[in-house]
Amino acid sequence: MCVVARNADSHLKTTLNSLLNQDLGPEQVIIVNDGSTDKTGEILANYADRHPDSIEVMNLPDRGYDIRRVPRNINLAWNRAQTKRLGTEYFMISGDDCRYPGDYARSTISRMNNDPHIAVASGFPRSGRAVSTEHSPSGSGRMIRCSFWKAIGEEYPVKAGWETWLLYKALEKKLEVKLLDDLIYEHLRPRGTVHQFGYWGAAMYALGYHPLYALGRIAKNFVTRKTTLKGLVNMLEGYLLAFLGSSDPFISRFEQPLRDFVRTQQRHRIARIGSLLTAT
């Protein structure tokens, strides 16, 4: 398991306890402390002392919050895990503010074991009383089949859209991604409080989203209150900035074959929606 943490002292103990108390316990929990300035470092040191065989902490210097370090830190944790030669079949990624039911890992892995075509799966995230409106595996709580992960290079690209990139890479390889909507876990921090919505818009263009599909996603995020009006504007600006071109490599395009695949998938979905609207 990998946890990327920054300034999470109000939620981190709950997250770590829920991971350590899984009825199918992790071989190793590797936590990357991304320069936290609160008591996160103290909490992690305490847990590492109490669970020396289960928890390893990688402490990084404080360089302020930067979303592009998240995929780098996940890659850092994965590379560290490989030095231990654990031989695990699955790799779970968690946020620093998640609470999982005790059977979360076992239930997810059991379903993936029963269907070898599932490359990525997660439970259904909830924040307070709000349940996610997503239909694809979440970024946190995500279980990745290691054979698939290794086949695509064993690392997230350090680009806006890295989480969605993984899902489309699975679909491109004719594998499946699953959101297990009967397996609910909680985000303890209100969702969207650390999101940089401009990057969401840029990611849509970088991945090759069809313009109509991108507009639909942006509108849905606003209607379902996943973002505010400011967030909606930021997403539109991000998409436009990426379209016009940017010197920032974080919002550069993904490989063209994948972009073509994404665009084709979305074009078919738009056509199906159009057919349904016409039929009614």
C-alpha positions in Angstrom: 0.0 0.0 0.0 1.1 3.5 -0.7 -0.1 6.7 1.1 1.0 10.2 0.0 0.5 12.5 3.0 0.8 16.3 3.5 -0.5 18.3 6.5 -2.9 15.5 7.4 -2.6 15.4 11.2 -6.4 15.7 11.8 -7.2 12.6 9.6 -4.0 10.5 9.3 -4.4 8.3 12.4 -7.9 7.2 11.2 -6.5 6.4 7.8 -3.5 4.4 9.1 -5.7 2.5 11.6 -8.2 1.5 8.9 -5.3 0.2 6.7 -3.6 -1.7 9.5 -6.8 -3.2 10.7 -7.8 -4.7 7.3 -8.8 -8.4 7.7 -6.4 -9.0 4.8 -3.5 -6.9 6.1 -0.9 -5.2 3.9 2.5 -6.7 3.5 3.9 -3.1 3.7 2.5 0.4 4.0 4.9 2.9 2.5 4.0 6.5 3.3 5.6 9.5 1.6 5.4 12.5 3.8 5.6 15.4 1.4 7.1 18.0 3.6 4.3 18.4 6.1 4.5 21.4 8.4 2.0 20.2 11.0 2.2 17.1 13.2 2.0 14.6 10.4 5.7 13.8 10.7 5.3 13.1 14.4 2.3 10.8 13.9 4.1 8.9 11.2 7.3 8.4 13.3 5.1 7.1 16.1 3.3 4.6 13.8 6.6 3.5 12.2 8.1 2.8 15.7 5.0 0.8 16.7 4.8 -1.1 13.5 8.4 -1.5 12.2 7.5 -4.5 10.1 4.5 -3.0 8.4 5.2 0.8 8.0 8.0 2.6 6.3 8.0 6.4 6.1 9.8 8.4 3.4 10.2 12.0 4.6 10.7 14.7 1.9 11.6 18.4 2.5 8.9 21.1 2.5 8.6 22.7 -0.9 5.0 23.9 -0.5 2.0 22.1 -2.0 2.4 21.1 -5.6 -0.1 18.6 -7.2 2.5 17.4 -9.7 4.5 15.9 -6.9 1.7 13.5 -6.1 2.4 11.1 -9.0 6.1 11.5 -8.4 5.6 10.4 -4.8 3.5 7.4 -5.7 6.2 6.4 -8.1 8.8 6.9 -5.3 6.8 4.6 -3.0 6.4 1.9 -5.7 10.1 2.0 -6.5 10.9 1.6 -2.8 8.5 -1.3 -2.5 10.4 -3.1 -5.4 13.6 -3.0 -3.5 12.0 -5.1 -0.8 11.1 -7.8 -3.3 7.6 -8.3 -1.7 6.2 -10.2 -4.7 2.7 -8.8 -4.2 0.0 -9.2 -6.9 -1.7 -5.9 -6.1 -0.7 -2.4 -5.3 -3.2 -0.1 -3.4 -3.0 3.7 -3.4 -4.6 5.7 -0.6 -5.1 9.3 0.3 -4.2 10.6 3.7 -7.8 11.2 4.7 -9.6 7.9 4.0 -11.4 5.5 6.3 -11.9 2.0 4.8 -14.2 -0.8 6.1 -12.3 -3.7 7.5 -13.0 -5.9 4.5 -12.0 -3.4 1.9 -8.8 -4.9 0.7 -10.0 -8.5 0.9 -13.3 -7.7 -1.0 -11.5 -5.8 -3.7 -8.8 -8.4 -4.2 -11.3 -11.2 -4.2 -13.3 -9.7 -7.0 -10.1 -9.0 -9.0 -8.9 -12.6 -8.4 -12.3 -13.9 -9.7 -12.0 -11.8 -12.8 -8.4 -11.6 -14.2 -9.6 -9.0 -16.8 -10.0 -6.3 -14.0 -6.8 -4.2 -14.0 -7.9 -1.4 -11.7 -10.7 -1.4 -9.1 -11.8 0.8 -6.1 -14.7 1.1 -3.8 -17.3 3.9 -3.8 -16.1 7.1 -2.1 -18.2 9.2 0.2 -17.4 12.5 1.8 -19.7 13.4 4.7 -23.2 12.7 3.5 -22.3 13.2 -0.1 -21.6 10.1 -2.2 -19.5 10.4 -5.3 -21.2 10.6 -8.7 -18.2 9.0 -10.5 -18.6 5.8 -12.5 -14.9 4.8 -12.6 -12.4 3.7 -9.9 -11.4 6.6 -7.6 -7.8 7.8 -7.3 -7.7 7.0 -3.6 -8.7 3.4 -2.6 -7.5 2.3 -6.0 -6.2 -1.3 -6.2 -4.0 -1.9 -9.2 -3.0 -5.4 -10.6 0.8 -5.4 -10.5 1.2 -7.4 -13.8 -0.8 -4.7 -15.6 1.2 -1.9 -13.8 4.5 -3.4 -14.8 3.3 -3.9 -18.4 2.7 -0.1 -18.8 6.0 0.9 -17.4 5.5 0.8 -13.6 5.0 4.5 -13.1 2.5 7.3 -13.4 3.3 10.0 -15.9 4.0 13.3 -14.2 1.3 15.0 -16.1 -2.2 16.4 -15.4 -4.6 13.6 -15.9 -2.3 10.8 -14.6 -5.1 9.1 -12.7 -7.4 8.9 -15.6 -4.5 8.0 -17.9 -4.2 4.7 -16.0 -7.9 3.8 -16.6 -7.7 4.5 -20.3 -4.4 2.5 -20.6 -6.3 -0.5 -19.1 -9.2 0.0 -21.6 -6.8 0.4 -24.5 -5.4 -3.0 -23.6 -8.9 -4.4 -23.6 -8.9 -4.9 -19.8 -11.6 -3.7 -17.4 -11.7 -1.0 -14.6 -14.3 -1.4 -11.9 -16.0 0.8 -9.4 -17.4 -1.4 -6.7 -20.4 0.6 -5.7 -21.4 -1.7 -2.9 -18.0 -1.2 -1.1 -18.2 2.3 0.4 -15.3 4.1 2.0 -15.0 7.6 3.4 -13.0 10.7 2.6 -12.7 12.6 5.9 -11.6 15.8 4.2 -14.3 17.6 2.1 -13.6 16.5 -1.5 -12.3 19.3 -3.7 -10.6 21.3 -1.0 -7.1 20.6 -2.4 -8.0 20.2 -6.1 -6.6 22.5 -8.6 -9.5 22.5 -11.1 -7.5 24.3 -13.9 -5.4 21.1 -14.1 -8.6 19.1 -14.5 -9.5 21.0 -17.6 -6.0 20.8 -19.0 -5.9 17.1 -18.3 -9.0 16.6 -20.4 -7.3 18.2 -23.4 -4.0 16.4 -22.8 -5.9 13.0 -22.8 -7.6 13.8 -26.0 -11.2 14.4 -24.7 -13.7 15.2 -27.3 -14.8 18.9 -26.8 -18.4 18.0 -26.3 -17.5 15.3 -23.8 -15.2 17.7 -21.9 -18.0 20.3 -21.7 -20.3 17.7 -20.4 -17.9 16.6 -17.7 -17.2 20.2 -16.6 -21.0 20.9 -16.5 -21.6 17.7 -14.5 -19.0 18.7 -11.9 -20.8 22.0 -11.4 -24.3 20.6 -11.3 -23.4 17.9 -8.9 -21.6 20.5 -6.7 -18.2 18.8 -7.1 -16.9 22.2 -7.9 -18.0 25.8 -7.5 -18.6 28.4 -10.3 -15.0 29.5 -9.9 -13.9 25.8 -10.3 -16.0 25.5 -13.5 -14.3 28.6 -14.9 -10.9 27.3 -13.9 -11.6 24.0 -15.7 -12.6 25.8 -18.9 -9.5 28.0 -18.7 -7.3 25.0 -18.2 -8.8 23.2 -21.2 -8.3 26.3 -23.3 -4.7 26.9 -22.1 -3.8 23.3 -23.0 -5.4 23.7 -26.4 -3.5 26.8 -27.2 -0.3 25.2 -26.0 1.8 25.7 -22.9 5.5 25.5 -22.0 4.5 23.7 -18.8 5.3 20.0 -19.3 2.8 19.0 -16.7 -0.1 19.9 -19.1 1.5 18.5 -22.2 -0.3 16.0 -24.4 -0.2 12.3 -23.8 0.9 9.9 -26.5 -1.2 10.3 -29.7 -2.4 6.6 -29.9 -3.9 6.9 -26.5 -5.5 10.3 -27.3 -7.0 8.8 -30.4 -8.4 5.9 -28.4 -9.9 8.2 -25.8 -11.5 10.4 -28.5 -13.0 7.3 -30.3 -14.4 5.9 -27.0 -16.1 9.3 -26.2 -17.3 9.8 -29.8 -19.2 6.5 -29.5 -20.6 7.5 -26.2 -21.8 10.8 -27.5 -23.5 9.0 -30.4 -25.3 6.7 -28.0 -26.5 9.6 -26.0 -27.7 11.3 -29.1 -29.6 8.2 -30.2 -31.3 7.9 -26.9 -32.3 11.6 -27.0 -33.6 11.2 -30.5 -35.6 8.1 -29.6 -37.4 9.9 -26.8 
